[in-house]
Amino acid sequence: MKTLSVGQLAKGANVNIETVRYYERRGLLPEPKRRESGYREYLQGDVFRIKFIKRAQELGFTLKEISELLALRVDSKTTCAKMKKQTEAKISDIEEKIRLLKKMKVALGKLASSCQEHAPPHGCPILEYLHEQSNW
């Protein structure tokens, strides 16, 4: 079985070497075997695992949630219903974020429309609003 160096693993998974090390520290990648020289030896399956992690991140899953997904993936008692529940929870999270982002957009739009472009900064409604909200 051919092993990979950390550089080969990172290149194969299209990530930075530091990303590989970070995933190891977070427990998302199993502790690799080491050569006598101390260099880590990875398996081809680790490339697929990192790609799984990256795809899950692209869908909005946190590293904690991805850790749970990885555990479900290898659990022989896992059903598709468990995965569906995780996914539906993520959809709810995303819908809440969209709601908050829309609210932020409206608030910023109001602030931007109240701005007189050539007014001095001490009278800027955007800066005044931020100052008032910061209790500075």
N, C-alpha and C positions, 0 to 999 in steps of 0.2 A: 504494500500500500504506500503510494507516494505521499510524502508529507510536504507541507508548504512552510516557507518562512513567513514572518509577520508581514514583510513587504509584498510577498507573493499573494498572501491572503488579502491584504488591503487592496492590491491592484485587481485581483479577481472579483472582489466584492464592490469595487469602485468607491472605496472610502479611504480616508486618511489613516495612517498607522496609529495616530493618537486615538482615533475613533475605536479601533480594535482594542487598544489598551483600556480605554474608558469602558467599553462593553464588558471586558473581563472584570474590571474593578466592580462594576455594577452587578455582576453575576449573570449577565445575559449570555456570555460565552463560557463554556466550561474551562476550567484550568487546563491549559495545554501541557502535554508531555514536554520534557526538556531533553535536549541532546546532552552528551557529556560535557560539551563546551558551555552549556547553560542556555543556549538559544532555544527558543520555543519552537515546537513542531505542531503545526495545525493540520487538520484533515480537510478534504474537499467539502465535507458536510458543513464545516464552519463557514465556508463561502456562502452556502445556501442559507445558513442560519442568519448571517449578517444581512443578506438580501431580504429575508423575511422581516427582520427588525426594521430595515429601512422602508420597506413597503408599508408596514404597519404605522410607522411614524408619518409617512406621507398621507395616511388616512386619518391622522390626528390622534392616534393612540400615544399615551405617555409611556415612558420606559417602564414604569411600574405596571401599567396595564399590559404592556408587551411581555413582561416577565410572566404575568398571569396567563396570557395567551400561549406562551411557549410551554408552560406547565400543562395547560389543557391539551395542547397538541400531542404530548407524549403520554397523557393519562388514558389508560385503556377504558376507563369508565366514562370518559367524556362523550357527550352526545352533541349533535349539531344544535340542539336546543340551547345548550350552554353557550355555545359560540354565538348563536343568534341573540341571546340575552345580552352578552357583552357588546355586541354590535349595536343593538337597539339603545343601550345606555349611552354609547358614544354618539349616536344620532341625536339623542336628547341633549347631550352636552353641546354639540355643534349648533343645534337650533337655539339654545340659550346664548351662545356666543354671537350668533348672527343677530339675535334680538338686541343684545347689548351694543354690538357694532353699529347697528342702524340708529340706535339712540345716540351714540357718540357722533355719528355722522350728522344727524339733525342739529345737535348742540354746536358742533364745530361750524356747520353751515350758517347758523344764526350769528355766531361770533364773527365769522368772516364777513357776512353781509353788513354787520354794524361797523366795520372798520373803515375809516377814511384813510386812504392810502398815504396821503401826504401829511397826516397829523403827526405831532411829536409823540415819542414813545410814552411819555407820562400820561397822555390822554387816550392811549390805545385801549379799546374795550376788551381786547383779548388778554392783554397783560393785566388789566384791572381785574378781570374775572378770575384769572389764575391766582393773582395776589389775594383776592378776597377768599377764595376757596382753600388757600394754603395756611391761613391763620398765622402768617409770617409776621 
